[in-house]
Each structure stands twice: as C-alpha cells, then as structure tokens.
C-alpha cells in the first residue's frame, strides 16, 4: 500500500456586488480547473502554507483563515493525498506572480466552481461554501500581501 501524503489547499474567495465568488486556476498539465494547493512547508502552519500556494499559483493577496474548512482525497503524480482546505479572503490579485505564465484564473460562483472541478470531494466543499459561516478567528496575512 502506498503512503498517503498531505497537502494544503486554498479556497480563494471574494465578495463582488454582494455575491460570493471563488477563484479557480488551471492545472499546469491538462489545464483542468483546480484550486491552489501544495505540500507542507517547514516552519509554516497549514493555513500559511495554503496562503503561500495561493500567492505562487494564483497571485492572490489577502488573508487566510486559520481553521480547516474541509478535507478531501486527491492524487498527485499517482500518489494518494489528503488535502486540508483553508479559506483565503482575496483583497487583490497580482499581475506578476511566480506561476503567472503557466496558469489561467477565473472567478465563478460556488455552484459553478463545483461543476468545473473534477474532484467530487472538492466539488462538495465548493458548492456549500459560505464565508459567513466561518468561525471568527484572526486571519493570517498571505505572503506577498
């Protein structure tokens, strides 16, 4: 049996004209719609690691919520992974960021996001996401902000 690895993902969101929107990005390989995610980073909390991924993969500036909002299973390079998801409230998007030339970005409603992603576990989390339901907690500034 293969070892299951952990990743941390960022559910990047904003409010526009009173509606919640979620930022999706394309994967580098097949161009599928995904959320920013990556491996744990030594010396960083899971929420901070998710925030770093949001900046590197999507150019996000904002604040990450420190509490996990959901967990889903995924595969990375054929390896089974468990992804812990953290909400990141987006205050701005940079034009220049580390993976700018490798990915596309798209703002969509939570229901649209759920239809666009292929991973069923992620789709369920996206479809029911409501930022007003997040518990009050101090948010962590996303690197690059």
N, C-alpha and C positions, 0 to 999 in steps of 0.2 A: 504494500500500500504506500502511495506517495504521501509525503508530509504536506499538510495544509499550511499555507503561508497567509500572513495577514497583510492587508493593505488598508489605507485610509483614503476615503473619498470626500470630495467637496460638493455639496448640493448648493450651488451658487444661485442666489435669488435676488430679486429687486421688486419694488412696487412701482408700477407705471400706470398713471391715470386710475389709481385705486385698485388695480388688478395685480395679482402676484404673477411674476414671470420667472422662469428657470432658464439658466444658461446651459446649453448643451454645446459640446465641441465634437469634432470628428476625430476618430482614431487615426493614427499615422499610417497604419497598414491598409485596411479596407475602406476607410472613410465612413465607418459606422458612427451613429450618434451615440455619445457616451458622456460621462461626467469626468472631471479631473480626478485622478486617483494615483496613488503610488505607494512605495514601500515605507515602512517606519524609518524615521530619521533619528539617529543617535542624539540624545540630549534634548529632543523636542517632544512635546505632548502630541497625542494623536490629532487633536484639533489644529495645533500649529503645523504639523506635517501636512494635513489636508489643505490648510491655507497656503502653504508653500507650493503645493501642487497646483492649486487654483491660479496662483500668480504665474508659475512657469509654463503651464499648459494653456491658460486662457487669458493671461494678462489682467487678472482680477485684483483690484484694490478694494479693501473692505475689512470686515471683522468676522472672525469665525466663532461660532457658538461652541463652548467647551464640552457640551454633552452630546453623546452619540444619539442620533435620531433614528437609526435603523441599521440593520445588518443584513447582508445578502451574500450568496455564494456566487463565485465567478471563476474564470480560468484565465491565467496569464501564461503565455508560451506553453500551453498544455498542462500547466501546474494548477491544482485546485487552490483557490484562495477564498478567504472570508474578508469581505470589505465592510469596515465600520464607516458609516456615513456621518458627516458633520455639516451643519448648515453654515453657509458663509453669506452674510449680507453684503452685497456688492455696492460700493459707493462710486466706483469709477472703473472703466476698462482702459488699459494702456494700449496704445497703437503698437508700441515696440515692447516685446517680451521674449523670453528665451525660445519658445516654440512657435512664434508668430507665423513663420513661413511654412509650417508643417500642418497646421490645423485651421479649420473654419469654426466660427462661432455663430450661435443662433439663439435668440430669445424666444421662448414659447411658453404657453400656459402649462400648468402641471398636467392637465389631461393630454395635451399634445405631446409633452415630453414622454409621458408613459407610453404613448403609441409609437414614438420614434425610436426608443431604445429597444434592443433585442433581449436584454436580460430581464426575465419575468420578475425576479425579486426586486430589482431596481425599479422596474415599472410600477410595482405596487406601492413602493415608498414615494415615488414621484407623484402618483395620482392622488394620494391622500395628504400631500404636504400642505401644511398651513402654518406660516410663520407665527401667527398669533397664538398658536398652541405651544410654542417653545417655552419652556420654563425660564423664568427670569434668572439671568446669570451674567456675570461680567464677560464680555466678549474679548477675544484675543485679536489684536491687530495683525492683519495679514502682511507678511513681508512684501516690501515694495510699496506699501501704503504710506 
